[in-house]
Amino acid sequence: MNTTITDKIILLSKKGLKELRKSISQLEHDRKKAIQVLRELDKTTGHEERLDRNEKLSILEGIESELADKKMTLASAKLMPAKQNRLQVAIGSVVDLIDKHGHLFRYTIVDSIEANPSDGRISTASPLGRNLIGRTVQDIIMWGNGKKYNQYQLIRIS
């Protein structure tokens, strides 16, 4: 059976779906604005204006490409299940980890399209995300790049 990218279901949080819809809305607005600028440039005949028009066409193509990608993502996106098995880490889980210095870290496990580590959302495909999936409270999680390893204890799954 042939599978395409549209066959893959992408699980997103409410926040992720909202951000995706907002991004699509902004791109649609940018697209309308770019088309309007191009229509104005069509009324000019100078060489500089034609060069400017080519540049604006390139920008419009980029917007339309990104918009198509995001719409395809939205078409295959589903909201994460509200209730997760709180005994094991899964996509959608919020985990609390403590390092060896006693520092607390809180992460939400999400699909890679929604990942933003600076916002506390890590991908299931990231090294830490892969090590967390399926783990239970009190497990020790080790991950690193081969030279330096980090060690955390999983203290809560919600």
HELIX and SHEET records of a PDB file:
HELIX    1   1 ILE A    5  ASP A    7  5                                   3    
HELIX    2   2 LYS A   14  ASP A   42  1                                  29    
HELIX    3   3 HIS A   47  ALA A   75  1                                  29    
HELIX    4   4 SER A  112  GLU A  114  5                                   3    
HELIX    5   5 PRO A  117  ASP A  119  5                                   3    
HELIX    6   6 PRO A  127  LEU A  132  1                                   6    
SHEET    1   A 2 ILE A  10  LEU A  12  0                                        
SHEET    2   A 2 ALA A  77  LEU A  79  1                                        
SHEET    1   B 5 ARG A 121  SER A 123  0                                        
SHEET    2   B 5 LEU A 104  VAL A 110  1                                        
SHEET    3   B 5 VAL A  94  ASP A  99 -1                                        
SHEET    4   B 5 TYR A 149  ILE A 157 -1                                        
SHEET    5   B 5 ILE A 140  GLY A 144 -1                                        
END                                                                             
